[in-house]
Amino acid sequence: MNKVVKPAPAPGASRRRGPCPLKGVTPIQEDSPDHDPAGKFDDEDYPAYSMGHAAEILGVTQAFLRSLDAAKLLTPGRSEGGHRRYSRYQLRLAARARELIDQGTALDSACRIIILEDQVAEARRINTELQPTHRRKSDQPGPAAG
């Protein structure tokens, strides 16, 4: 007799089958900014990572992330329960801070360097964005001299 063996569910997967009992859960309204959850995947400012997950990704302690918050380099979002939530952008800043600190830079100095680097990057982005507009205006003939 052949015995059929069903594969075990993946770790963390629900073993329950059938409809999900979400009684009392309000559906996301169509005009809500949260209506398109796929848009959050592309939003580097969406606070998607818990403090524990952010620390794990970066290979740092949660205390290190709290120190960046205290130094005002990062201002993480907060969950409804008050827990810190980090965006991908904030994780990049925290990784840069860790890199500078590992090289011997003081926390306050590292934060100032990162803020200045961020400001320069933004200025360059704006400059690049405005260059085509400036070129079009400078290509137009000026008033005739007479």
Backbone as a ProteinNet text record, in pm:
[ID]
protein_1_A
[PRIMARY]
MNKVVKPAPAPGASRRRGPCPLKGVTPIQEDSPDHDPAGKFDDEDYPAYSMGHAAEILGVTQAFLRSLDAAKLLTPGRSEGGHRRYSRYQLRLAARARELIDQGTALDSACRIIILEDQVAEARRINTELQPTHRRKSDQPGPAAG
[TERTIARY]
83.9	0	88.8	65.2	142.7	83.1	169	126.2	159.8	63.9	86.5	138.4	254.7	315.2	297.6	230.8	213	332	386.1	500.4	457.6	549.7	522.2	523.2	439.7	441	574.8	606.8	731.3	727.7	846	847.7	777.5	691.4	619.5	492.2	469.7	348.8	232.4	116.6	-2.8	-42.6	-83	-129.9	-281	-345.4	-489.1	-528.4	-637	-689.5	-826.6	-868.8	-1001.1	-992.5	-1108	-1110.1	-1041.8	-979.8	-908.9	-1009.3	-1011.6	-1111	-1069.5	-1096.7	-1058.8	-1181.8	-1255.1	-1372.6	-1329.2	-1396.7	-1367.3	-1255.3	-1193.4	-1086.1	-1148.6	-1118.2	-1172.1	-1087.4	-1150.3	-1072	-1014.6	-902.3	-838.2	-927	-958.8	-1043.3	-969.8	-1045.8	-986.2	-910.4	-955.7	-889.8	-780.3	-752.6	-649.1	-511.6	-409.9	-274.5	-219.9	-279.5	-234.2	-305.9	-392.2	-469.5	-379.8	-271.3	-181.6	-57	-63.2	53	177	161.5	277.7	360.1	297	368.4	465.6	436.6	524.8	656.6	655.9	778.7	882.6	836.1	927	960.4	887.9	905.8	1019.4	1132.5	1247.8	1228.5	1125.3	1098.3	990.5	933.8	830.7	894.5	849.2	910.6	869.1	937.7	898.3	971.5	1083.3	1167	1159.3	1133.1	1135	1279.4	1295.8	1430.3	1513.3	1454.4	1528.2	1571.2	1480.6	1512.9	1617.9	1604	1701.6	1840.1	1847.4	1975.8	2036.6	1952.8	2001	2055	1982.6	2024.6	2159.5	2174.9	2296.5	2412.2	2381.5	2485.6	2528.1	2432	2459.2	2366.2	2389.1	2300	2183.2	2078	1964.3	2005.9	2100.1	2150.2	2217	2285.9	2348.6	2242	2133.6	2025.4	1961.9	1945.2	1890.7	1984.6	2117.2	2213	2204.1	2173.7	2155.7	2028.9	1928.2	1804.6	1832.8	1906.2	1940	2026.3	2112.9	2199.5	2123.9	1998.5	1909.8	1953.5	2030.4	2062.2	1940.6	1875.8	1757.1	1640.1	1524.9	1402.4	1309.6	1318.4	1238.3	1089.5	1011	867	830.3	705.2	658.5	537.2	532.4	416.4	304.1	185.2	74	106.9	190.3	230.6	348.3	401.3	511	650	658.9	789.2	852.5	984.5	1055.8	1046.8	1028.1	1021.8	1114.1	1199.6	1301.8	1273	1308.4	1294.7	1427.6	1423.5	1547.6	1645.8	1595	1680.8	1751.6	1678.2	1737.9	1838.9	1814	1910.6	2040.8	2030.7	2153.2	2230.5	2161.2	2229.1	2296	2225.7	2280.6	2403.5	2399.1	2514.2	2634	2608.8	2717	2774.2	2687.3	2733.6	2822.2	2779.5	2858.3	2995.2	2998.7	3124.2	3218.9	3166.9	3250.8	3299.2	3212.2	3248.8	3353.2	3338.3	3437.7	3574.6	3577.2	3703	3760.1	3692	3743.8	3681.1	3578.4	3511.8	3415	3413.5	3321.3	3177.7	3083.1	2942.5	2890.8	2914.1	2865.6	2925.8	3054.3	3120.9	3067.3	3044.7	2990.9	2852.5	2771.2	2637.5	2646.1	2736.9	2752	2800.3	2894.9	2945.2	2831.7	2751.5	2641.8	2538.3	2507	2411.9	2465.9	2593.6	2653.5	2657.9	2692.4	2692.7	2553.2	2453.5	2315.6	2274	2315.2	2283.3	2351.3	2476.4	2548.1	2479.7	2440.6	2372.9	2241.3	2167.4	2041.2	2065.6	2168.1	2201.5	2240.8	2317	2356	2234.7	2142.9	2020.8	1940.6	1924.4	1850	1922.1	2053.7	2132.6	2114	2122.1	2104.4	1963.6	1866	1727.4	1704.5	1771.8	1750.9	1837.1	1942.8	2032	1960.9	1875.3	1808.4	1723.2	1658.8	1577.3	1665.7	1778.6	1871.7	1928.9	1962	2018.4	1917.9	1791.4	1689.2	1675.4	1679.5	1667.2	1789.4	1909.1	2029.6	2046.5	1979	1986.3	1896.9	1801.6	1712.5	1785.5	1762.8	1830.8	1777	1868.6	1831.7	1782.1	1750.2	1703.5	1813.5	1773.2	1868.9	1931.9	2064.5	2134.1	2114.2	2096.7	2075.3	2115.6
-116.9	0	123.8	218.8	342.4	445.9	496.6	597.5	734.5	825.7	959.9	1046.2	1105.7	1190.6	1335.1	1412.9	1555	1631	1724.3	1801.4	1888.3	1902.6	1987.5	2132.8	2215.3	2357.5	2420.8	2527.2	2599.8	2652.2	2667	2720.1	2855.1	2870.4	2996.2	3003.3	2905.5	2907.3	2855.1	2903.4	2861	2721.5	2639.6	2506	2508.5	2617.8	2631	2648.1	2588.1	2601	2666.7	2729.8	2790.9	2940.8	3005.5	3151.9	3205.5	3318.9	3383.6	3458.9	3435	3499.1	3641.1	3738.6	3876.4	3957.4	3907.9	3979.6	4107.3	4214.8	4341	4420.9	4369.2	4441	4528.2	4656	4749.3	4741.9	4720.5	4716.7	4854.1	4857	4983	5051.2	5176.1	5252.3	5280.6	5289.9	5311	5442.5	5546.5	5676.5	5693.8	5589.6	5594	5582.6	5655.2	5640.1	5498.9	5422.2	5284.6	5184.2	5232.6	5142.8	5058	5114	5041.4	4998.2	4882.2	4839.8	4816.7	4788	4766.1	4893.4	5010.3	5137.1	5152.5	5089.2	5097.2	5024.3	4923.1	4849.4	4939.5	5034	5122.6	5248.4	5275.7	5398.7	5380.2	5446.2	5429.2	5501.7	5583.9	5655.3	5587.7	5478.4	5408.8	5334	5359.9	5296.4	5149.9	5062.6	4922.7	4830.1	4874.9	4783.9	4814	4710.3	4725.7	4748.6	4795.5	4820.4	4692.1	4582.6	4456.6	4411.3	4424	4382.8	4476.6	4606.3	4703.7	4674.1	4648.7	4618.6	4491.6	4392.5	4266.4	4288.1	4363.6	4390.2	4461.5	4559.6	4641.3	4577.2	4477	4414.7	4504.3	4578.7	4669	4633	4697.2	4675.4	4773.3	4740.1	4831.6	4959.4	4947.6	5065.9	5163.1	5110.1	5195.8	5275.1	5209.3	5279.6	5384.9	5352.6	5452	5571.5	5547.5	5658	5749.7	5694.5	5777.4	5860.9	5805	5878.9	5992.6	5963.7	6065.1	6175.9	6140.2	6238.9	6315.5	6278.7	6343.1	6321.8	6216	6180.5	6113.3	6027.2	5956.1	5990	6004.4	6016.2	5907.8	5789.4	5678.9	5705	5642.9	5648.4	5564.5	5570.4	5491.1	5409.1	5286.6	5201.3	5249.8	5193.5	5230.8	5201.7	5102.1	5066.9	5148.7	5241	5326.9	5273.3	5161.6	5103.5	5176.1	5188.3	5254.7	5173.3	5244.2	5182.7	5260.3	5189.6	5251.5	5230.1	5329.1	5320.2	5273.7	5238.9	5200.8	5317.4	5436.7	5556.6	5570.5	5552.6	5562.5	5451.4	5333.7	5224.2	5258.3	5324.6	5366.4	5468.3	5563.6	5661.4	5593.2	5499.4	5427.8	5345.7	5284.6	5207	5298.9	5418.5	5515.9	5561.1	5583.3	5622.1	5513.3	5389.2	5276.5	5272.7	5295.5	5295	5404.1	5525.5	5635.5	5610.9	5561.5	5535.4	5424.6	5321.9	5214	5265	5376.6	5436.5	5532	5544.6	5627.2	5765.6	5794.1	5923.2	5924.1	6034	6047.5	6051.4	6006.9	6000.1	6135.8	6242.8	6375.1	6418.7	6393.3	6428.8	6345.4	6217.4	6129.6	6178.4	6217.5	6267.8	6394.3	6484.9	6609	6579.6	6487.8	6449.5	6394.4	6307	6244.3	6348.5	6441.7	6547.7	6631.8	6666.7	6746.4	6667.7	6538.7	6456	6450.4	6439.1	6432.5	6564.3	6677.7	6808.6	6828.4	6785.1	6796.3	6709.8	6589.2	6499.9	6562.3	6622.3	6687.3	6807.9	6888	7003.8	6957.9	6849.8	6797	6746.9	6681.9	6632.3	6749.2	6854.5	6972.1	7037.9	7048.9	7108.2	7030.4	6899.7	6814.9	6830.9	6840.3	6856.3	6990.5	7094.2	7228.2	7258.4	7182.4	7208.7	7210.3	7114.4	7119.6	7246.3	7291.2	7412.4	7533	7540.8	7651.9	7652.4	7534.3	7524.7	7571.9	7533	7574.6	7726.5	7788.9	7934.7	8004.6	7949.4	8013.5	7992.4	7892.3	7868.2	7963.6	8027.7	8118.9	8250.5	8310.9	8437.7	8548.4	8636.9	8750.8	8865.9	8977.8	9094.3	9145.7	9192.1	9241.7	9371.4	9381.8	9504.5	9608.7	9728.8	9820.9	9952.8
0	0	0	-94.4	-101.5	-8	73.2	169.3	112.2	109.3	58.6	173.1	150.7	252.8	208.7	291.5	261.4	316.2	236.3	286.5	404.7	497.4	614	569.7	631.8	595.8	631.3	561.1	589.5	731.8	795.4	931.8	935.8	1034.1	1051.5	969	881	798.7	880.1	849.5	920.5	875.7	968.6	935.2	912.6	944.5	932.8	786.3	747.9	611.7	620.9	511.3	508.7	521.5	531.4	535.9	660.7	644.8	754.9	841.4	970.8	1057.9	1096.9	1010.6	1039.6	1079.3	1175	1221.2	1291.9	1261.2	1328.1	1263.3	1158	1090.5	982.5	987	888.2	762.1	645	521.9	491.6	420.7	382.3	279.3	302.7	212.4	81.9	-27.6	-158.8	-168.8	-99.3	-108.1	-3.4	72.5	175.6	111.6	167.6	112.4	131	221.8	246	156.2	64	-21.3	-111.1	-160.5	-250.3	-173.3	-106.5	-28.2	-113.4	-242	-328.8	-339.1	-329.6	-334.5	-218.6	-106.8	9.7	-14.2	-100.4	-129.1	-193.1	-274.7	-346	-267.8	-160.3	-83.8	16.7	-11.6	77.5	211.1	222.8	347.4	432.2	383.8	459.6	576.7	698.9	817.4	831.6	761.2	752.5	849	906.6	984.5	1133.3	1211.1	1356.7	1401.4	1523	1574.4	1574.1	1617.3	1620.4	1482.5	1385.4	1248.7	1188.6	1212.6	1162	1219.9	1349.6	1413.6	1355	1330	1272.6	1131.1	1049.5	911.9	910.6	999.7	1002.1	1078.1	1158.5	1240.4	1355.6	1410.9	1522.9	1638.2	1751.3	1864.3	1858.4	1929.4	1939.2	2011.8	2104	2175.3	2077.5	1977.3	1876.6	1802.3	1762.5	1693.2	1783.7	1912.2	2006.1	2018	2012.5	2022	1900	1783.1	1663.6	1674.6	1739.4	1765.3	1864.3	1970.7	2072.1	2012.2	1916.8	1850.9	1742.3	1720.4	1622.6	1477.4	1452.5	1314.1	1250.9	1327.1	1281.1	1371.7	1313.4	1391.5	1337.8	1396.4	1344.3	1362.7	1274.1	1291.8	1413.4	1449.3	1563.8	1522.9	1570.4	1546.9	1638	1621.2	1708.5	1854.7	1878.2	2014.1	2065	1983.1	2025.6	1995.2	1924.8	1892.4	1774.1	1777.6	1668.1	1540.2	1427.9	1296	1203.3	1130.3	1046.6	898.4	818.4	672.9	612.8	484.6	416	413	393.5	393.5	528.9	637.2	770	794.4	739.2	753.7	681.9	565.9	495.5	577.7	640.2	725.3	844.5	905.4	1020.5	980	861.4	812.5	790.6	735.7	714.7	848.6	947.2	1080.7	1140.4	1128.1	1180	1113.4	982.4	906.8	958.9	975.8	1024.7	1167.3	1251.9	1391.5	1399	1315.2	1310.9	1267.5	1191	1146.2	1251.2	1365.1	1473.7	1486	1408.2	1415	1533.9	1607	1719.9	1668.4	1750.7	1710.9	1662.4	1738.9	1699.5	1566.3	1547.5	1421.6	1306.7	1329.5	1226.3	1183	1279.3	1247.5	1163.2	1198.2	1121.8	979.6	965.5	833	747.4	804.8	730.9	688.5	777.1	742.9	627.9	633.9	526.2	394.5	401.1	280.3	218.3	302.7	256.8	190.3	249.7	192.8	57.3	45	-82.2	-188.2	-151.6	-247.4	-294	-203.3	-239.9	-330.6	-299.9	-383.7	-524.5	-533.9	-664.7	-742.3	-671.7	-736.7	-793.8	-715.3	-760.1	-877.3	-869.1	-976.6	-1107	-1099.7	-1217.3	-1274.3	-1186.2	-1227.8	-1298.7	-1253.6	-1309.3	-1431.5	-1454.2	-1567.8	-1703	-1736.1	-1866.6	-1883.2	-1779	-1784.4	-1811.6	-1744.9	-1762.2	-1903.7	-1955.4	-2090.4	-2195.7	-2178.8	-2275.6	-2276.5	-2159.5	-2152.1	-2211.1	-2189.4	-2240.6	-2391.4	-2447.6	-2591.8	-2670.7	-2604.1	-2673.1	-2699.1	-2817.8	-2847.1	-2757.3	-2718.8	-2636	-2720.3	-2655.3	-2730.8	-2823.8	-2938.5	-3039.2	-2991.3	-3010.1	-2971.2	-3079.8	-3043.7	-3152.1	-3122.6
[MASK]
++++++++++++++++++++++++++++++++++++++++++++++++++++++++++++++++++++++++++++++++++++++++++++++++++++++++++++++++++++++++++++++++++++++++++++++++++

